[in-house]
Amino acid sequence: MSATGTGTRHVVVIGAGIAGLAAAHRLLERGARVTVLEASDRVGGKLLPGEIAGVRVDLGAESMLARRPEAVALAREVGLTDLLRPPATATASIWTRGALRPMPKGHVMGVPGTASALAGVLSDEGLARIDRDADLPRTEVGDDMAVGEYVAARLGREVVDRLVEPLLGGVYAGDAYRISMRSAVPQLFEAALTHDSLTEAVREIQAKAAANQQTGPVFMGIVGGVGRLPLAVADSVRSRGGEIRLNSPVHGLRRTGTGWEILVDGRTERADAVVVAAPAPAAARLLRADAPGAAAELDRVDYASMALVTLAYRRGDTALPEGSGFLVPPVDGRTIKASTFASRKWGWIADEDPEAVVLRTSVGRYGETEILQRDDAGLVDVSRRDLKAATGLDATPLETRVTRWTDGLPQYPVGHHARVARIREHVAGLPGLAVCGAVYDGVGIPACIASAYAAVDQLHGDARRTRELTANPVQSLHGGAGE
């Protein structure tokens, strides 16, 4: 598989997260011989199936955007069609100003089309500030701008602090005043280029969405957890003749006259082409020799760390509010940033043990290090304290699990799209090399899969999908709490 698409004997994929596995799956469809090299002892990356109190749960990402086709389509391709399930409830709350309040409807990532859409969440002063948007002069966004900076300028900080921030935090664990509008919420960025009023732009986005009449669930899960998806893709890769080698960290990558040499397991693996599907630090290390410009850009990518606390209770000991869970604005000074009532959100969890109730909380945002230095018992304690304050839940859990995702979420600061374009420009100069993963075009599951497919197309000499993703990243939406 050369840059001219004449075919290949062997492609090595570095990394067995969902992006690397999707790339391997697509390469095998194209007739390549594929070897996947994974440094850890398992496949799946941030998709991790687990168990608590005898019930199967996700210990990483728990849902996938269904309005993008890639993730659901791949699940169907690998035999999971009959296990796809939408959330049993999509009704969520926001814990702010001392109470659980219904999550507003009629907004785009927390940005309303009218002030009344946020009634009950914002103060009277905050609602009045939104109405000033129509009278303000145009806000120039240039080549990019932080989501929080733009929305605060148009509608006031309260909209950002009490709604935009927790919604974006559920996706990126980041800071709305740093996160790129162009990369994280491209709909708003495009609207800002053509509209003077932000609320008018949001109403137009909503009208177009209504005209498109998209039906079906926004999000989808898998019975047993979305952590089953990478396992099924890996099984499909192996059944088609692909090789997946775990505990095989790659120590070096070098371009030769005819292809690539990969240093792994103390020996050299040779390949006609390579897909680097590793996080930014590992990708930078591997690309430093032959693509120093790309490596320098990847070295500058920041990551946020977080932890998920999963708790199981006896059903008789719990009396939770309605809905799938709640989000928590940082401005309210709480420790947890979200909680998902997993047994209520996913019907299959309740079906596995009707007498158990599973909840989870998430802790940790970009720049927050002190809280994540606490031991597991400490994270459970602060989660239980906040759950009691929010919901009144004061029972002792049957079992708890803490899953830490150190440097788990790449950050998309202002200018991220330009950085990705520069990385790909450097990589494009090397025949038989492509990159993919969460660091480039979106952190959600469909975005990672789309990135993988673009990388495979690039190896076949077709850069159209790569150019499209670079110009139009995949917006990561939030379907409730705890994504």
N, C-alpha and C positions, 0 to 999 in steps of 0.2 A: 504494500500500500504506500505508494509514493505520493508526492505532492501533486502528481498528475493523475492519480487515481488508476494506476495500471495494475493494482493488486499487490499482495504481499504474502510472505510465508509466515511471518511471526510478528505479533504485536505484544508488547509488555505493558500492562496497566499497573501503575504504582498507586496503591491505595484501594481498599475494599470497603469503603463506605458506599452509600447508595449511588453516588456519582460514578465511582470506579466500577461498580458492579453493572450499572446500566450501560456504561461504555463497553464493557466486556460482552454483555449480552447483545448489543447492537453490532459489535465487530464480528461476532460469531455468525450473526445473520448475514453479514456481508462476505462470509467465506474465509475470514482470517483464522489463523491458529493463534490462540490467546493464552497468555500466562498472566495471572494477577498476583502481585506481590504485596502482602499486608504485614506491617510491622508488628501488630498486636496478635493476640491469640484468638480473635474472633472477627467475623465480618459484621458490617452494619454501621460502624461509626456511631453517630448520635441516635441511631434507631436501635433500641435495646429492649428486648422482651424480658420479663422477669415474673416474679411471683411473690405474693404476700398473703399470709393466712390461707394458703391453698388456692388462691385465686390468681389467674393470669392477669398481668398488668403491663403497661409500658413504663419503663424507667427512663426513657428519653422522650423524644417527640411522640405525641399521641394522636395526631390527626394530620390529614393531608388535604390541601386545597383541591376541591373537585371541579371547580370552574376552569381550571387549567387541565388539559387532557393527559399530560404525560404520566403522572403517578398512577391514576386509576387505570389507564390503558396498560401500563407495565404490570400492574397487579393482575389484570385479566390475562395478560400474555403468559404469566407464570403460574396460572392455575388457581388464583384466589378469587375468582368471580363470585362464587357462592358465599364468600366470607366478608364481602364488602358491606359495610353498614354505615348509614348516616348517624349523627348524634341523636339520641332519644329525645333530647331537648336542646334547643339553641338559646334558651332564655338565660341571660346572665345578669349579674349585678355589678355595681361599683361601690366599694367601701370607701366613702369619703364624707368629710364633715360630720363624722361621728355616727354614721348609719349606713346600712346596706340600701342602696338606691337602685332602681331598675336601670339597666344599661340603656341609654337612649337609642332610639332608632332614627333613621333619616340623617346619617352623617357618613362622611368618607374618612376613614381612619381618625375619627373623633372630630372632624371638621364639619360643622352643621351647615345646612342650607338656609335655616332660619334660626333665630334665637330661641324660639319656642321648642325646638327639638331637644334643647339641653335643659329645659325647665326641670327643676328638682335636683339637678346635679350642681349647677352653678348658683352663685348668690344672685340677688337682684341686680347688684352692681355689675357682675360678670355678664349677665344677660343683656343689660343695657349697653355694655361696651360692644357687644356683637353688632348691635343695630347701627353703630357708627361706621361700619365697614363701607356701606353704600356711599357715604359722603367723603371718604378719604381719597386722596390722590393715588394713582397707580403705584404699586410697589414693584420696582424693577428687580428681577431675580437673577439677571445675568446668565452665566453659564451653569450656575447651580446655587443653591442656598440651603441653609439648615431649615428643616421642617418647622421646628419650634420658633426660630427667629421670624420666619415669614408669617406663620399663623398668629403669633403674638402681635406682630406689627399691624395685622389686619383686624383681628378679633379680640386681642387682649391676652395677657398671660394666663388668665384663669382657665380658658379653653385648653391651652397647652398643658398646664400643670395638673388639671383634674381629669382630662380625658385623652388628649393626644399622647401625652407622656406614658400613661399606663398601657395604652393600646400598643404603642411602638415598643415599650419595654417588654411586653409579652412576646414579641417577635425577636428583637435584637438584644434585649437586656442592656440597651444603650441609653443615651441621653438625647432627648428630642432636640436640644439646642445645638447638638453636634451632627445629628444624622442627616444625610443628604436627602433632600426632597426629590431630586431627579432620580436617584437610585432606589430609594425606599418607597416613595409614593409618587411614581411617575405620572399618574393621572392628575394629581394636584399641580405638578410642575408644568405639564402641558397646558393646563387651564390657566395657570398664572401668567403664561406667555401671551395669552390672547384675551384676558379679561381684566378689567380694572377692579371689579368687586369679587372677592373670594366667595361670598355666599352665593352670588349669582352664578359663579363658575361651578360650585358644588351642585346647585339646582340643575344646571345643564348636564352635569355628569349623571345625576340621578335620572333625568329625563331620558337620556340616551340608553341607560341601563334598562329602564322600563320599556323603551321601544324595542330593545333587543329581545325582551321577553325570555331571559334565561330561566330555565326551569331546572328542577332537581336541587339537591342539597349543595350548599356552598362547600361543606367539608365532608370528608369521608374517613371512617376508621375501618379496621379489620378485626374480625372476631379473634380474640387472643392477643390483639395489639398490633399496631403498625410495625412493630419490631419484627414481625413475621415476614414483612416484605423483602428485606435483604436476604433472609434465609432462603426464601423461595426463589429469588433471582439467582443466588449462588447455586442452588440445586439445579436450576435450569442451565446455568453456565457449565456446570460439570457434566450434565447429561448430554450436552452438545459437544463435549470433547475439550472444553476449556479447563485449564489447570488453575487452582487457587491455592497458593502456598501461604500459610499463616506463620507467624513468628519469623518473618523474613524481611527484616528492615533493609532498605536499600542504602548503601553507604556511598555510592558514587554513580554518576551518569556521565557518559562521554560520547560525543559524536565521532564516528569514524568515517572513512571514505565511502563506505557502503551502507551504513546504518548506525546502530547505537550499541554501546557496551554498558551493561548495568552490573555494578558490583554488589553482590548479594550472597550471603552465606559463605563468605570467604572465597567465592569464585566469581567468574565473569559470565554473565548471561548475555547472549547476543540477540538483537532484535532488529527488524527492519524499521519499526516505528515504536514510539513510546507515547502513552497518555499519562501525564502526571496528574493524578486525582488526589493529591495530598493537601493538607492544610498549608497555609502560607509559609510558616517557618521551615517545614520540611521541603516544600517546593523550592524555596529560595536556596536552600543548601544544595539541592540537586542541580539547580540551573546555574549556579554561580560560575562554573567553568566556561560553559558554552553560551549562556545567555545572561551575562552579568547585569545588563540593563533591567531585564525582567526580575532578576534576583534582588536588585536594589529596591525596586518598587514593592516586591513582596515582603521585604524586610521591614517596610514601614507600616504594614497592616497591623492594627491593634485587634486584640480579642478581649471579650468579656467572659468572666467565669461565673458559674452559678451552681446551685445545688437544688435537687428535687427531694422533698421529704414526702414519702408515701406512708400513710397511716391506715390501718384497718381497725374497725370498731365492731362491736356487737350492734345489730340493728336496733335492738331494744334500748340501747344506751344513747341513741342519737335522735335528734329532732331538728333536722337542718332546714334552713329556709328553702323556698322553691328555687328551681333553676339549676344550671350546670356548674355554678361557682361564681367567683367574683374577682375583679381586678382591684389593685390598690395603688393610688397615686403616691409617688415618693413624697410629695409635698405634705402628706398627712403624717409623716414620721414613723410609719410602721416598719416592721422588719421584713415581713413577707411581701412579695409583690403581686401574688395571685394565689388563688386556691381553686382547684377543680374538684367538684363532687363526682368523682369518677364513676361510682356505681349508678348515679343518676344520669350521667351524660352518655354512658355506653351501656346499652341494655344487656350485652353479653356478660359484662362483669356482674351485674345483679343476678343474671340467670345462673351463673356458676355457683354462687352461694347466696341465696336469698336472705340468709341470716347475718351476712357480713355487709358492712358499708366501708368502701374504700374512698379515701380522700387523698389529695396531694397538694402540697404547697411548693412554691418556688421562691428561692432566696438568692439575692446577688444581682447587682447591676454593674455596668461598666464603672470602674474606679472604686467600687466597694471591695475592700480587701479584709477589713477587720472582721466582719461577720463570718466570712468563709474560713477564717482561721480557727473558729470554734470547732470542737469535736462534734461527732455525730449526735451525742446526747444533748449538747448545747443547741444544735439546730432543731432537734425535735422539741426541746423545751420552748424555744422562741416561737416555733410554729404553733404549738398547742396554746401558748399564751395569746397569740394573735387570733387564732380560731375561736377561742373562748370570747374574746372581746368583740369579734365580729358576729358570731352566730350563737353564743351561749353554750357551745359544746364544751363540756368539762369532764367527759368520761375518760377513763384510762384506756389507751389503745390495746388491742390484742397483740399487735405487732407493728413495728416501724422499720422503715428502710430509708437510708440516706444515699443518694446517688450524686456524686460530685462530677461536674463537667468543667474541669479546669481548662481555661482558654477554649471554651466550647463554641462561642459565637463570634464570627468575624464582624468587625464594626465597619459601617458604611458612612464615613464622614463626608463632608462637602468635598466635591472633586473626585469621589470614588469612581465615577464612570470614566473620567479621564485617565485615572490610574490603570483601570482595567484595559482601556484601549491601548495604553503604552505597553503594558505587559504583553498583550496579544500581538502588538506590532513587533516586539523583540522576538517572540516565539515564532512568528510567521517566517522569520528569516532563516529558520532551521528546518530543513525538510524532514518529514517524519516525526514531528513533535507537536503535541497539543496539550492543553491544560483544561481542567474543568473542576467544578466543586462549588461549595458554598461561598467561597471568597469572591466570586466573580459577579454573578448575575442575579442573586437572590438566595436567601438562606433556607427557603422552604423546600419540601421534597420535590414538587414538580420543577422548581427552578434548578435544583441540582441535576435532575434527570435531563432537562432541556440542555443544560450546559454540557452534559456528557454526550448527548446526541450531536450537538454542534461540534464538539471535538472530533468525533468520528467522521462527520462530514468533512471537516477541515483536512483530515488525513487523506480523504478521497479527492482532495482538490476543490471542494465546494465550500467556500467561506461565507455563503449567504446567511446561513443560520447564525454563525458567529457574529457577523456584522449586525444582524437584527437584534440579537441579545445584548450586544454591547451598547447599541443605541437605545434599546427599550428593555431594561431589566424587568424581571418578573416581580410584580408587586406582591409582597407578602401580606396577606390579610389576617385578621384575628377573629376567630369565631366565637369568642366567649371569654373563657378564663383558662390560664395555665397552658397555653400552647407552647 
